[in-house]
Amino acid sequence: MQLISYFQTNQGKLWPATHYQPNCWINVQQPTTTEITQLQQHFNLPQDYLTAVLDDKENPRTEGIEQSVLEKPALILLRFPQESVSPLGYGEYTTYPFAIILTQSAVITISNRPALFMRDFLLTPQSVNTANHERLALKLIWAIDRSFLNCLEQNNRAMNHLEKTLAQATENDDLFHLTAMQKSLIRFQGALHKNQQLITHLQTSEFYFETTPFKALLTDILVESEQADTMTKQQKQVIDEYNTTVSAIVSNNLNEVMKVLTLITIVLTIPTIVAGLYGMNVHLPGASHAHAFSFIIFGILIGSWLATLWLQRRHFF
């Protein structure tokens, strides 16, 4: 996807355009200073509308929805999920800001990171019209909520896969993986909570989304967001329990390994002692016998077998 893309509705479908046209959708990724200046001047936008996404920690918020678009463009800033890699090399999710700007002549979307949900949005047939700015904005918000749900479903599958391997867990690898999942869910909780507050605020606007179909769509979006929030809380609770369980399992499995190694060491101590005694340069009983070595080996085997049998009866094995 190009850094600046233009889309226009033709026969009810979104089509790429080569340049700006009235009532088009402009999507900008990783904007440069020059591009920000050009957009600001062309659409008479406040600079912070365009630069807000450059701060990865920017919270969701709205500006201008209390006024008519004729007076001031409207900004809707949300956070969307994105796959990333933890410092230890484990897959996790991070959230980044995504700006939707409603002007008289175009809808502008800006992100400082490649938004994967946009790829799915463009590949999936959409009943949108770029001339209907409010509906397009709501469809994009819906797509962000769906991307949270998709990420949570992937996270749930990873949790199920991890659960199948817990019985053999003896290393910290599973704990690191769980930590990455936990960080993702904490980020999701914060982003979804702020997004829900924003959606609730949009429902109160007197200048945007005030018609009945838009109100209904906003309600559906809020329900979708609450579902994602519920899934996030449930998965986080499970992860918290997993952390305790995995720690106990790893510790128990390591104890079992040490137990087996200790028992093997005990059994191998018998031939070591006998070999040490008969290796001394002194006269020992039977040392001069022609079959002394065979008797010693046989005695070692019998002693080791009896030791193993005793340990088994004591349930050490």
N, C-alpha and C positions, 0 to 999 in steps of 0.2 A: 504494500500500500504506500502510495506517495505521501510525503509529509503534508501536503495540502491537496485535498480531494474535493471535487465538486459533484453534486448529485442533483438530478432533476427527475421529477415524476413524468413518465410518458406512458399513456395507456394503463394507468393504475399501477405501474411498476417503477422501482427506482433504477435509474440508469446513470452511469458516470457521464460527467460533462467535462469538456476541456477547459472551460473558463467560467467566470462568474456570469450568472444570469439572474434576473429578478425572480424572487421566490424560490431560490435554490437552497440547498443544504451544503454548507461549507464545513468540512471536517479537517482539523489541523492537528498534527502530531509533532511534538517537540518543536514548538515555534522558535524561530530565531528573533533576535531583536528587530531586524529589518521587517520581518513578517508581522510582528506585533505592531510596529509603527504604522505599517500600511493598512492593517485591519482597523486600527484605532482611528486613523484619519478618514478612511473610506466610509465607515459606519458611525463615526462620531461616538465612539465608545469610551467609557472611563478606562484608564489604563489598568486598574486593578482587576477589571473583568478578565483581561487577557493574561495578566501575570500571576493570578492566584494559583493556577495549576503548577507553576514553577516551584512552589513550595510543597514538597511531598507530605508535609504535616498539616496542610490546610484543612480546616474543618468544614463540613457541609454548611451551606448558608444560602440565603437568597437576597437579592437586591433588586429594587425597581418593580416588584410585583404589586406594590401598593399604589402604583401610578400607571397611567395608560402608556402603552408602547409609543404613542405619539409624543409623550413628554420625555420618556426615558426608556432605553432598552432594559430588558429584564435579564438578570443573571440567576441561574440555578446551578449551584455547585454541589456535587455529590462525591461520594467515594466508591470506587469499583475494585473488585478483587483481581489479583494478578498472581500467577505462579512465580515463585522465586526460589532461590537456594540459600539455605542457612550458612553461617560461617563454617560449620563443620561438614558441609556438603550434602545436607539432607533437604529434600523437597519441602517447601512450605508455601504459604500464601501471604502476600502483603496487599495492602489497600492504598490506592492513590487517588488524588482528586481528578474530577472530570467536570468540565464546565459546559453548560448549555446556555447560549445567549440568544434571546429572542429579540430581533429587530423588526422594523417595518418591512424590510425587503428580503430578509434571509434568516435562516437558523444557522448559528455558528456553534460547533462543538470543538473543544480544545482539550488536549491531554498532553502531559509531558512524558508519558510512557506509552508504548504500544498497547492499546486496549484490545485484548483478545475477544471480549464480548462484541466488539464492533465487527469483527470478522464474521461471527455467527449471525449477527443482526443483518449484515449485508447479504449473506448467503441464504438466509431464510426468507422466503417470500413474505413481504410486508404489505398490509393494506394501509399504506400511508400516502399522504399527498404533501409534497414539500411546500406547497402554498398554504397548507393548514399547519401553521407553525406550532400551535399548542398541542395538536394531536401527535405530531412528530416528536415533540419534547416528551410527552407522556409515554410514547412507545419506547423511547430511549431509556427513560427511567425504569420502565417495565423490564427492558433487556438487562439493565444493571442488576435488578432484583433476581432475575432468572439466573444470572451468572453466579450470584452468591449461592443459590440453591444447587447449581451444577457443581460448584467447587465443594460444597458440603457433601454432596453425594459421592464425589471422588474421594474425599477425606474419609467418609464412612466405609467405602470399599477398602481403603488402605488400612483402616482400623480392623476390619474383619480379617484381612490377610495377616495382619500382625498378630491377631489373637490366635491364629492357627499355629504360629511358630513359638508361642510363649512356653510350651512344655519343654522345648529344648534350649531356651534362652540361658546362656551362660556368660554373655558379654554385655558391655554397656551400649552396644549398638541400638538395641531396642529402646533403651532409655533416651538416647539422643533423638531417635526418630519420634518418640512420644513428645519430647520437649518441643521439637519443631511443629508438631501438630497443635500442641497447646498454645504456642505463640500465635499460630494462625488464627485459632478460635478466639483468642483474646482480642486480636486486631479486628476480627469480624464483629465481635460484640460491640466494640466502640463505634465502628463505621455504621453498622445497621441501626444502632440507637440514634445516631445523629441523622442518618437518612430518614428514619421514621419521623423524627421531629420536623424535618424539612417538608416531608410529604403532608403531614398534618397542617403545617403552616400554609402550604399551597391550597389546601381545601378552604381556607378562610379568605383567600384573595377575592377582592371585588372586581378586579379588572382582568384576571386570567382564570381559565378553567371554571367559569361560573355557570356554564350551561349544564343541563342535566346529564347528557352523555359523558362530559368531562368529569363531573362529580362522581359518576358511577365508576369510570375508569380509575380515578384516583383512589376510590374505596377498594377496588380490586388490587391495585398496586400496594396499598397499605396492608391488605390481607396477606399478599405474597411476601411482603417484607417481614411481617410478624411471624409468618411460617418459617422464614429463614432464621429469624432471631430465636425462635423456639428450638429449631434444630441445632443451632449453635450452642445454646445453653445445655441441651441434652448431651451433645457430643463432648462438651467441656467437662460435664459431670462424669461421663464415662472415662474420659482421659485422666481425670484426677484419680479415679479409682484404679485405672490401669497402672498409673505410676506407682502406687503402693503395691499393687499385685505383682508387677514386673520386678520391682526391687526385691520382693520376698522370694519370687521364683528364681531369679538370678542367684540370690544368696543361697537358696536351698539347693539348686543344681550344682553350684560350686562346692557346697558342703558334701554333696553326694560324690562328686569327683574326688575330693580330698579323702573322703572315707574309703573309697575303693583303692586309691593309691596307698593309703596307710595300711589297709589289710594286706595288700600285695607285699608291701615292705615287711610286715610281720612274718608272712609265710616265707619270704626269701631270707629272713634273718636266720632260720634254722640251718640251711646249707652253708651260710656264711660262717656261723659259729663252728660247725663241724669242720669245715675246710680250714678254718683258722687254727683249731686245736691240732689237727693232724698235719698241719704245715709247720709245726714247731720242731726244732731240732733236738727233741728229747724222745726217750723210749715211751711209747704208748701201747696199751693193750691191743694185741692183734696186728700191730704194725708190721711184724715179720711174717705174717701169714701170706701164702701165695696168692690168695684171693681177697686180700685186705681191701683193695680199691673197689672191687665189686660189692663187698659187704658194706663199705662206707656209702657208696652211691645208693644201694638198696635201702640202707637205714635212713639216708636223707630223704628219699622219696616217701618212705613210710611216715617219717616224722612230719613232712610237709602236708601229706594227705590227712593225717590225724589232726594237724593244726587247722587245716581248712574245714574239715568235718566239724570240729568243735566250734569254730567261728560261725558256721552255718546254723548249727543247732542253737546258738546264742542269738541268731537273727542279725548278725553283723553283716552278712552278705544278703 
